[in-house]
Amino acid sequence: MAGHRFTVGEQVRMAARYPDPAGNTVYEIVRLMPETPNGERHYRVKNPTGQERAAAESQLSALDAALAAGT
């Protein structure tokens, strides 16, 4: 069984198929959560204002490294 795709501290966005009502917000992974019985991995994520929410791995996409660096 594979582990979580993302790590704590990594920046992610909501995947395009899961519209983000707050816009194109960047979230930070703050905690790895257990898999559901069907094998879906979950995360606790935080937006820049400090609000946290749970998200399934299928709802997240990796943030481009160049974008994260501000270039």
PDB file of N, CA, C and O in Angstrom:
ATOM      1  N   MET A   1       0.845  -1.180   0.000  1.00  0.00           N
ATOM      2  CA  MET A   1       0.000   0.000   0.000  1.00  0.00           C
ATOM      3  C   MET A   1       0.890   1.243   0.000  1.00  0.00           C
ATOM      4  O   MET A   1       1.843   1.331   0.774  1.00  0.00           O
ATOM      5  N   ALA A   2       0.577   2.191  -0.862  1.00  0.00           N
ATOM      6  CA  ALA A   2       1.345   3.430  -0.953  1.00  0.00           C
ATOM      7  C   ALA A   2       0.954   4.373   0.169  1.00  0.00           C
ATOM      8  O   ALA A   2      -0.149   4.292   0.711  1.00  0.00           O
ATOM      9  N   GLY A   3       1.880   5.275   0.515  1.00  0.00           N
ATOM     10  CA  GLY A   3       1.604   6.256   1.548  1.00  0.00           C
ATOM     11  C   GLY A   3       0.915   7.480   0.976  1.00  0.00           C
ATOM     12  O   GLY A   3       0.492   7.496  -0.180  1.00  0.00           O
ATOM     13  N   HIS A   4       0.811   8.499   1.806  1.00  0.00           N
ATOM     14  CA  HIS A   4       0.207   9.758   1.380  1.00  0.00           C
ATOM     15  C   HIS A   4       1.047  10.388   0.265  1.00  0.00           C
ATOM     16  O   HIS A   4       2.274  10.294   0.275  1.00  0.00           O
ATOM     17  N   ARG A   5       0.393  11.012  -0.671  1.00  0.00           N
ATOM     18  CA  ARG A   5       1.073  11.673  -1.794  1.00  0.00           C
ATOM     19  C   ARG A   5       1.735  12.980  -1.358  1.00  0.00           C
ATOM     20  O   ARG A   5       2.817  13.321  -1.836  1.00  0.00           O
ATOM     21  N   PHE A   6       1.085  13.709  -0.451  1.00  0.00           N
ATOM     22  CA  PHE A   6       1.582  15.004   0.014  1.00  0.00           C
ATOM     23  C   PHE A   6       2.150  14.875   1.417  1.00  0.00           C
ATOM     24  O   PHE A   6       1.832  13.931   2.140  1.00  0.00           O
ATOM     25  N   THR A   7       2.993  15.831   1.798  1.00  0.00           N
ATOM     26  CA  THR A   7       3.619  15.811   3.120  1.00  0.00           C
ATOM     27  C   THR A   7       3.218  17.056   3.912  1.00  0.00           C
ATOM     28  O   THR A   7       2.788  18.056   3.335  1.00  0.00           O
ATOM     29  N   VAL A   8       3.362  16.988   5.220  1.00  0.00           N
ATOM     30  CA  VAL A   8       3.063  18.133   6.079  1.00  0.00           C
ATOM     31  C   VAL A   8       3.956  19.299   5.669  1.00  0.00           C
ATOM     32  O   VAL A   8       5.159  19.126   5.472  1.00  0.00           O
ATOM     33  N   GLY A   9       3.371  20.477   5.540  1.00  0.00           N
ATOM     34  CA  GLY A   9       4.095  21.679   5.140  1.00  0.00           C
ATOM     35  C   GLY A   9       4.031  21.950   3.649  1.00  0.00           C
ATOM     36  O   GLY A   9       4.340  23.059   3.213  1.00  0.00           O
ATOM     37  N   GLU A  10       3.639  20.966   2.861  1.00  0.00           N
ATOM     38  CA  GLU A  10       3.564  21.143   1.409  1.00  0.00           C
ATOM     39  C   GLU A  10       2.369  22.027   1.051  1.00  0.00           C
ATOM     40  O   GLU A  10       1.333  21.984   1.715  1.00  0.00           O
ATOM     41  N   GLN A  11       2.525  22.832  -0.010  1.00  0.00           N
ATOM     42  CA  GLN A  11       1.445  23.697  -0.466  1.00  0.00           C
ATOM     43  C   GLN A  11       0.723  23.034  -1.631  1.00  0.00           C
ATOM     44  O   GLN A  11       1.347  22.471  -2.530  1.00  0.00           O
ATOM     45  N   VAL A  12      -0.609  23.114  -1.596  1.00  0.00           N
ATOM     46  CA  VAL A  12      -1.451  22.479  -2.606  1.00  0.00           C
ATOM     47  C   VAL A  12      -2.610  23.405  -2.967  1.00  0.00           C
ATOM     48  O   VAL A  12      -2.852  24.405  -2.292  1.00  0.00           O
ATOM     49  N   ARG A  13      -3.306  23.066  -4.019  1.00  0.00           N
ATOM     50  CA  ARG A  13      -4.544  23.740  -4.413  1.00  0.00           C
ATOM     51  C   ARG A  13      -5.637  22.684  -4.495  1.00  0.00           C
ATOM     52  O   ARG A  13      -5.361  21.488  -4.581  1.00  0.00           O
ATOM     53  N   MET A  14      -6.877  23.146  -4.467  1.00  0.00           N
ATOM     54  CA  MET A  14      -7.982  22.231  -4.708  1.00  0.00           C
ATOM     55  C   MET A  14      -7.947  21.876  -6.192  1.00  0.00           C
ATOM     56  O   MET A  14      -7.727  22.750  -7.030  1.00  0.00           O
ATOM     57  N   ALA A  15      -8.158  20.625  -6.519  1.00  0.00           N
ATOM     58  CA  ALA A  15      -8.147  20.183  -7.910  1.00  0.00           C
ATOM     59  C   ALA A  15      -9.247  20.888  -8.694  1.00  0.00           C
ATOM     60  O   ALA A  15     -10.262  21.287  -8.122  1.00  0.00           O
ATOM     61  N   ALA A  16      -9.055  21.041  -9.978  1.00  0.00           N
ATOM     62  CA  ALA A  16      -9.983  21.790 -10.824  1.00  0.00           C
ATOM     63  C   ALA A  16     -11.411  21.256 -10.750  1.00  0.00           C
ATOM     64  O   ALA A  16     -12.362  22.027 -10.871  1.00  0.00           O
ATOM     65  N   ARG A  17     -11.572  19.970 -10.557  1.00  0.00           N
ATOM     66  CA  ARG A  17     -12.928  19.407 -10.518  1.00  0.00           C
ATOM     67  C   ARG A  17     -13.626  19.659  -9.189  1.00  0.00           C
ATOM     68  O   ARG A  17     -14.791  19.296  -9.027  1.00  0.00           O
ATOM     69  N   TYR A  18     -12.926  20.281  -8.228  1.00  0.00           N
ATOM     70  CA  TYR A  18     -13.505  20.652  -6.940  1.00  0.00           C
ATOM     71  C   TYR A  18     -13.357  22.158  -6.777  1.00  0.00           C
ATOM     72  O   TYR A  18     -12.407  22.618  -6.144  1.00  0.00           O
ATOM     73  N   PRO A  19     -14.283  22.936  -7.340  1.00  0.00           N
ATOM     74  CA  PRO A  19     -14.146  24.395  -7.301  1.00  0.00           C
ATOM     75  C   PRO A  19     -13.976  24.927  -5.876  1.00  0.00           C
ATOM     76  O   PRO A  19     -14.631  24.472  -4.938  1.00  0.00           O
ATOM     77  N   ASP A  20     -13.097  25.881  -5.748  1.00  0.00           N
ATOM     78  CA  ASP A  20     -12.807  26.500  -4.465  1.00  0.00           C
ATOM     79  C   ASP A  20     -13.608  27.794  -4.378  1.00  0.00           C
ATOM     80  O   ASP A  20     -13.317  28.739  -5.111  1.00  0.00           O
ATOM     81  N   PRO A  21     -14.612  27.861  -3.500  1.00  0.00           N
ATOM     82  CA  PRO A  21     -15.424  29.072  -3.434  1.00  0.00           C
ATOM     83  C   PRO A  21     -14.626  30.323  -3.071  1.00  0.00           C
ATOM     84  O   PRO A  21     -15.075  31.437  -3.340  1.00  0.00           O
ATOM     85  N   ALA A  22     -13.460  30.156  -2.468  1.00  0.00           N
ATOM     86  CA  ALA A  22     -12.642  31.309  -2.087  1.00  0.00           C
ATOM     87  C   ALA A  22     -11.703  31.730  -3.215  1.00  0.00           C
ATOM     88  O   ALA A  22     -10.880  32.624  -3.018  1.00  0.00           O
ATOM     89  N   GLY A  23     -11.803  31.121  -4.371  1.00  0.00           N
ATOM     90  CA  GLY A  23     -10.911  31.454  -5.473  1.00  0.00           C
ATOM     91  C   GLY A  23      -9.827  30.402  -5.620  1.00  0.00           C
ATOM     92  O   GLY A  23     -10.019  29.241  -5.258  1.00  0.00           O
ATOM     93  N   ASN A  24      -8.707  30.812  -6.145  1.00  0.00           N
ATOM     94  CA  ASN A  24      -7.604  29.889  -6.408  1.00  0.00           C
ATOM     95  C   ASN A  24      -6.663  29.862  -5.206  1.00  0.00           C
ATOM     96  O   ASN A  24      -5.474  30.155  -5.336  1.00  0.00           O
ATOM     97  N   THR A  25      -7.192  29.514  -4.048  1.00  0.00           N
ATOM     98  CA  THR A  25      -6.468  29.573  -2.784  1.00  0.00           C
ATOM     99  C   THR A  25      -5.402  28.488  -2.682  1.00  0.00           C
ATOM    100  O   THR A  25      -5.606  27.352  -3.112  1.00  0.00           O
ATOM    101  N   VAL A  26      -4.268  28.857  -2.109  1.00  0.00           N
ATOM    102  CA  VAL A  26      -3.212  27.898  -1.806  1.00  0.00           C
ATOM    103  C   VAL A  26      -3.419  27.432  -0.368  1.00  0.00           C
ATOM    104  O   VAL A  26      -3.594  28.243   0.542  1.00  0.00           O
ATOM    105  N   TYR A  27      -3.398  26.126  -0.180  1.00  0.00           N
ATOM    106  CA  TYR A  27      -3.544  25.532   1.139  1.00  0.00           C
ATOM    107  C   TYR A  27      -2.231  24.891   1.552  1.00  0.00           C
ATOM    108  O   TYR A  27      -1.429  24.497   0.705  1.00  0.00           O
ATOM    109  N   GLU A  28      -2.018  24.791   2.839  1.00  0.00           N
ATOM    110  CA  GLU A  28      -0.849  24.099   3.380  1.00  0.00           C
ATOM    111  C   GLU A  28      -1.322  22.830   4.080  1.00  0.00           C
ATOM    112  O   GLU A  28      -2.286  22.859   4.844  1.00  0.00           O
ATOM    113  N   ILE A  29      -0.647  21.730   3.818  1.00  0.00           N
ATOM    114  CA  ILE A  29      -0.955  20.480   4.507  1.00  0.00           C
ATOM    115  C   ILE A  29      -0.485  20.624   5.953  1.00  0.00           C
ATOM    116  O   ILE A  29       0.691  20.886   6.202  1.00  0.00           O
ATOM    117  N   VAL A  30      -1.405  20.454   6.909  1.00  0.00           N
ATOM    118  CA  VAL A  30      -1.029  20.586   8.315  1.00  0.00           C
ATOM    119  C   VAL A  30      -1.049  19.250   9.060  1.00  0.00           C
ATOM    120  O   VAL A  30      -0.446  19.115  10.125  1.00  0.00           O
ATOM    121  N   ARG A  31      -1.751  18.262   8.491  1.00  0.00           N
ATOM    122  CA  ARG A  31      -1.791  16.955   9.155  1.00  0.00           C
ATOM    123  C   ARG A  31      -2.218  15.880   8.174  1.00  0.00           C
ATOM    124  O   ARG A  31      -3.105  16.094   7.348  1.00  0.00           O
ATOM    125  N   LEU A  32      -1.577  14.720   8.272  1.00  0.00           N
ATOM    126  CA  LEU A  32      -1.993  13.556   7.506  1.00  0.00           C
ATOM    127  C   LEU A  32      -3.053  12.837   8.317  1.00  0.00           C
ATOM    128  O   LEU A  32      -2.875  12.597   9.511  1.00  0.00           O
ATOM    129  N   MET A  33      -4.145  12.497   7.674  1.00  0.00           N
ATOM    130  CA  MET A  33      -5.240  11.819   8.363  1.00  0.00           C
ATOM    131  C   MET A  33      -5.312  10.370   7.873  1.00  0.00           C
ATOM    132  O   MET A  33      -4.766  10.045   6.818  1.00  0.00           O
ATOM    133  N   PRO A  34      -5.972   9.515   8.620  1.00  0.00           N
ATOM    134  CA  PRO A  34      -6.062   8.109   8.225  1.00  0.00           C
ATOM    135  C   PRO A  34      -6.840   7.909   6.925  1.00  0.00           C
ATOM    136  O   PRO A  34      -7.647   8.745   6.519  1.00  0.00           O
ATOM    137  N   GLU A  35      -6.570   6.790   6.299  1.00  0.00           N
ATOM    138  CA  GLU A  35      -7.331   6.407   5.111  1.00  0.00           C
ATOM    139  C   GLU A  35      -8.745   6.022   5.513  1.00  0.00           C
ATOM    140  O   GLU A  35      -8.983   5.552   6.626  1.00  0.00           O
ATOM    141  N   THR A  36      -9.674   6.227   4.597  1.00  0.00           N
ATOM    142  CA  THR A  36     -11.036   5.753   4.813  1.00  0.00           C
ATOM    143  C   THR A  36     -11.058   4.253   4.510  1.00  0.00           C
ATOM    144  O   THR A  36     -10.087   3.735   3.959  1.00  0.00           O
ATOM    145  N   PRO A  37     -12.123   3.551   4.848  1.00  0.00           N
ATOM    146  CA  PRO A  37     -12.194   2.118   4.560  1.00  0.00           C
ATOM    147  C   PRO A  37     -12.002   1.767   3.079  1.00  0.00           C
ATOM    148  O   PRO A  37     -11.556   0.666   2.755  1.00  0.00           O
ATOM    149  N   ASN A  38     -12.342   2.709   2.177  1.00  0.00           N
ATOM    150  CA  ASN A  38     -12.151   2.429   0.751  1.00  0.00           C
ATOM    151  C   ASN A  38     -10.740   2.771   0.262  1.00  0.00           C
ATOM    152  O   ASN A  38     -10.457   2.651  -0.930  1.00  0.00           O
ATOM    153  N   GLY A  39      -9.853   3.195   1.168  1.00  0.00           N
ATOM    154  CA  GLY A  39      -8.458   3.455   0.813  1.00  0.00           C
ATOM    155  C   GLY A  39      -8.135   4.893   0.443  1.00  0.00           C
ATOM    156  O   GLY A  39      -6.986   5.190   0.117  1.00  0.00           O
ATOM    157  N   GLU A  40      -9.104   5.790   0.480  1.00  0.00           N
ATOM    158  CA  GLU A  40      -8.861   7.203   0.146  1.00  0.00           C
ATOM    159  C   GLU A  40      -8.110   7.877   1.291  1.00  0.00           C
ATOM    160  O   GLU A  40      -8.548   7.835   2.441  1.00  0.00           O
ATOM    161  N   ARG A  41      -6.974   8.499   0.968  1.00  0.00           N
ATOM    162  CA  ARG A  41      -6.191   9.205   1.979  1.00  0.00           C
ATOM    163  C   ARG A  41      -6.732  10.625   2.153  1.00  0.00           C
ATOM    164  O   ARG A  41      -7.184  11.249   1.193  1.00  0.00           O
ATOM    165  N   HIS A  42      -6.681  11.122   3.373  1.00  0.00           N
ATOM    166  CA  HIS A  42      -7.199  12.445   3.692  1.00  0.00           C
ATOM    167  C   HIS A  42      -6.143  13.284   4.392  1.00  0.00           C
ATOM    168  O   HIS A  42      -5.171  12.772   4.947  1.00  0.00           O
ATOM    169  N   TYR A  43      -6.368  14.595   4.346  1.00  0.00           N
ATOM    170  CA  TYR A  43      -5.444  15.574   4.909  1.00  0.00           C
ATOM    171  C   TYR A  43      -6.233  16.645   5.642  1.00  0.00           C
ATOM    172  O   TYR A  43      -7.410  16.876   5.366  1.00  0.00           O
ATOM    173  N   ARG A  44      -5.563  17.285   6.570  1.00  0.00           N
ATOM    174  CA  ARG A  44      -6.069  18.521   7.173  1.00  0.00           C
ATOM    175  C   ARG A  44      -5.265  19.609   6.489  1.00  0.00           C
ATOM    176  O   ARG A  44      -4.035  19.565   6.494  1.00  0.00           O
ATOM    177  N   VAL A  45      -5.950  20.600   5.893  1.00  0.00           N
ATOM    178  CA  VAL A  45      -5.288  21.683   5.174  1.00  0.00           C
ATOM    179  C   VAL A  45      -5.703  23.015   5.767  1.00  0.00           C
ATOM    180  O   VAL A  45      -6.780  23.145   6.349  1.00  0.00           O
ATOM    181  N   LYS A  46      -4.822  24.017   5.610  1.00  0.00           N
ATOM    182  CA  LYS A  46      -5.056  25.353   6.172  1.00  0.00           C
ATOM    183  C   LYS A  46      -4.854  26.385   5.076  1.00  0.00           C
ATOM    184  O   LYS A  46      -3.895  26.307   4.309  1.00  0.00           O
ATOM    185  N   ASN A  47      -5.766  27.358   5.006  1.00  0.00           N
ATOM    186  CA  ASN A  47      -5.606  28.437   4.030  1.00  0.00           C
ATOM    187  C   ASN A  47      -4.801  29.581   4.660  1.00  0.00           C
ATOM    188  O   ASN A  47      -4.505  29.528   5.854  1.00  0.00           O
ATOM    189  N   PRO A  48      -4.440  30.611   3.890  1.00  0.00           N
ATOM    190  CA  PRO A  48      -3.601  31.692   4.431  1.00  0.00           C
ATOM    191  C   PRO A  48      -4.205  32.451   5.612  1.00  0.00           C
ATOM    192  O   PRO A  48      -3.468  33.067   6.382  1.00  0.00           O
ATOM    193  N   THR A  49      -5.528  32.420   5.771  1.00  0.00           N
ATOM    194  CA  THR A  49      -6.152  33.114   6.895  1.00  0.00           C
ATOM    195  C   THR A  49      -6.228  32.240   8.142  1.00  0.00           C
ATOM    196  O   THR A  49      -6.707  32.684   9.185  1.00  0.00           O
ATOM    197  N   GLY A  50      -5.758  31.005   8.037  1.00  0.00           N
ATOM    198  CA  GLY A  50      -5.719  30.121   9.190  1.00  0.00           C
ATOM    199  C   GLY A  50      -6.891  29.166   9.310  1.00  0.00           C
ATOM    200  O   GLY A  50      -6.919  28.338  10.221  1.00  0.00           O
ATOM    201  N   GLN A  51      -7.855  29.262   8.411  1.00  0.00           N
ATOM    202  CA  GLN A  51      -8.981  28.334   8.448  1.00  0.00           C
ATOM    203  C   GLN A  51      -8.525  26.959   8.003  1.00  0.00           C
ATOM    204  O   GLN A  51      -7.793  26.821   7.023  1.00  0.00           O
ATOM    205  N   GLU A  52      -8.964  25.941   8.733  1.00  0.00           N
ATOM    206  CA  GLU A  52      -8.613  24.563   8.387  1.00  0.00           C
ATOM    207  C   GLU A  52      -9.833  23.821   7.884  1.00  0.00           C
ATOM    208  O   GLU A  52     -10.969  24.138   8.238  1.00  0.00           O
ATOM    209  N   ARG A  53      -9.577  22.832   7.057  1.00  0.00           N
ATOM    210  CA  ARG A  53     -10.618  21.944   6.560  1.00  0.00           C
ATOM    211  C   ARG A  53     -10.005  20.596   6.231  1.00  0.00           C
ATOM    212  O   ARG A  53      -8.790  20.477   6.072  1.00  0.00           O
ATOM    213  N   ALA A  54     -10.843  19.594   6.130  1.00  0.00           N
ATOM    214  CA  ALA A  54     -10.392  18.272   5.710  1.00  0.00           C
ATOM    215  C   ALA A  54     -10.547  18.185   4.196  1.00  0.00           C
ATOM    216  O   ALA A  54     -11.466  18.769   3.621  1.00  0.00           O
ATOM    217  N   ALA A  55      -9.639  17.450   3.556  1.00  0.00           N
ATOM    218  CA  ALA A  55      -9.718  17.263   2.112  1.00  0.00           C
ATOM    219  C   ALA A  55      -9.210  15.879   1.763  1.00  0.00           C
ATOM    220  O   ALA A  55      -8.227  15.401   2.329  1.00  0.00           O
ATOM    221  N   ALA A  56      -9.884  15.247   0.833  1.00  0.00           N
ATOM    222  CA  ALA A  56      -9.437  13.956   0.325  1.00  0.00           C
ATOM    223  C   ALA A  56      -8.287  14.185  -0.658  1.00  0.00           C
ATOM    224  O   ALA A  56      -8.206  15.238  -1.290  1.00  0.00           O
ATOM    225  N   GLU A  57      -7.409  13.205  -0.784  1.00  0.00           N
ATOM    226  CA  GLU A  57      -6.280  13.336  -1.701  1.00  0.00           C
ATOM    227  C   GLU A  57      -6.753  13.617  -3.130  1.00  0.00           C
ATOM    228  O   GLU A  57      -6.091  14.347  -3.867  1.00  0.00           O
ATOM    229  N   SER A  58      -7.879  13.049  -3.522  1.00  0.00           N
ATOM    230  CA  SER A  58      -8.402  13.262  -4.874  1.00  0.00           C
ATOM    231  C   SER A  58      -8.871  14.702  -5.100  1.00  0.00           C
ATOM    232  O   SER A  58      -9.061  15.112  -6.245  1.00  0.00           O
ATOM    233  N   GLN A  59      -9.057  15.462  -4.042  1.00  0.00           N
ATOM    234  CA  GLN A  59      -9.485  16.858  -4.156  1.00  0.00           C
ATOM    235  C   GLN A  59      -8.314  17.819  -4.274  1.00  0.00           C
ATOM    236  O   GLN A  59      -8.523  19.007  -4.519  1.00  0.00           O
ATOM    237  N   LEU A  60      -7.095  17.342  -4.107  1.00  0.00           N
ATOM    238  CA  LEU A  60      -5.923  18.211  -4.060  1.00  0.00           C
ATOM    239  C   LEU A  60      -5.037  18.030  -5.270  1.00  0.00           C
ATOM    240  O   LEU A  60      -4.967  16.944  -5.846  1.00  0.00           O
ATOM    241  N   SER A  61      -4.358  19.099  -5.655  1.00  0.00           N
ATOM    242  CA  SER A  61      -3.353  19.025  -6.704  1.00  0.00           C
ATOM    243  C   SER A  61      -2.095  19.744  -6.221  1.00  0.00           C
ATOM    244  O   SER A  61      -2.162  20.696  -5.443  1.00  0.00           O
ATOM    245  N   ALA A  62      -0.962  19.270  -6.694  1.00  0.00           N
ATOM    246  CA  ALA A  62       0.318  19.839  -6.287  1.00  0.00           C
ATOM    247  C   ALA A  62       0.449  21.264  -6.809  1.00  0.00           C
ATOM    248  O   ALA A  62       0.001  21.581  -7.911  1.00  0.00           O
ATOM    249  N   LEU A  63       1.057  22.099  -6.016  1.00  0.00           N
ATOM    250  CA  LEU A  63       1.323  23.482  -6.406  1.00  0.00           C
ATOM    251  C   LEU A  63       2.642  23.496  -7.167  1.00  0.00           C
ATOM    252  O   LEU A  63       3.622  22.895  -6.728  1.00  0.00           O
ATOM    253  N   ASP A  64       2.667  24.173  -8.293  1.00  0.00           N
ATOM    254  CA  ASP A  64       3.885  24.280  -9.086  1.00  0.00           C
ATOM    255  C   ASP A  64       5.003  24.896  -8.248  1.00  0.00           C
ATOM    256  O   ASP A  64       4.799  25.944  -7.636  1.00  0.00           O
ATOM    257  N   ALA A  65       6.160  24.278  -8.209  1.00  0.00           N
ATOM    258  CA  ALA A  65       7.275  24.735  -7.373  1.00  0.00           C
ATOM    259  C   ALA A  65       7.697  26.171  -7.713  1.00  0.00           C
ATOM    260  O   ALA A  65       8.022  26.944  -6.812  1.00  0.00           O
ATOM    261  N   ALA A  66       7.695  26.531  -8.986  1.00  0.00           N
ATOM    262  CA  ALA A  66       8.083  27.887  -9.371  1.00  0.00           C
ATOM    263  C   ALA A  66       7.074  28.902  -8.854  1.00  0.00           C
ATOM    264  O   ALA A  66       7.453  29.994  -8.430  1.00  0.00           O
ATOM    265  N   LEU A  67       5.808  28.554  -8.887  1.00  0.00           N
ATOM    266  CA  LEU A  67       4.767  29.446  -8.384  1.00  0.00           C
ATOM    267  C   LEU A  67       4.909  29.634  -6.879  1.00  0.00           C
ATOM    268  O   LEU A  67       4.754  30.744  -6.369  1.00  0.00           O
ATOM    269  N   ALA A  68       5.205  28.547  -6.170  1.00  0.00           N
ATOM    270  CA  ALA A  68       5.367  28.615  -4.715  1.00  0.00           C
ATOM    271  C   ALA A  68       6.532  29.515  -4.332  1.00  0.00           C
ATOM    272  O   ALA A  68       6.496  30.165  -3.287  1.00  0.00           O
ATOM    273  N   ALA A  69       7.569  29.559  -5.169  1.00  0.00           N
ATOM    274  CA  ALA A  69       8.744  30.376  -4.895  1.00  0.00           C
ATOM    275  C   ALA A  69       8.507  31.840  -5.265  1.00  0.00           C
ATOM    276  O   ALA A  69       9.338  32.703  -4.979  1.00  0.00           O
ATOM    277  N   GLY A  70       7.364  32.113  -5.905  1.00  0.00           N
ATOM    278  CA  GLY A  70       7.047  33.495  -6.252  1.00  0.00           C
ATOM    279  C   GLY A  70       7.692  33.964  -7.525  1.00  0.00           C
ATOM    280  O   GLY A  70       7.828  35.170  -7.731  1.00  0.00           O
ATOM    281  N   THR A  71       8.099  33.051  -8.394  1.00  0.00           N
ATOM    282  CA  THR A  71       8.712  33.451  -9.665  1.00  0.00           C
ATOM    283  C   THR A  71       7.762  33.254 -10.808  1.00  0.00           C
ATOM    284  O   THR A  71       8.108  33.538 -11.954  1.00  0.00           O
TER     285      THR A  71
END
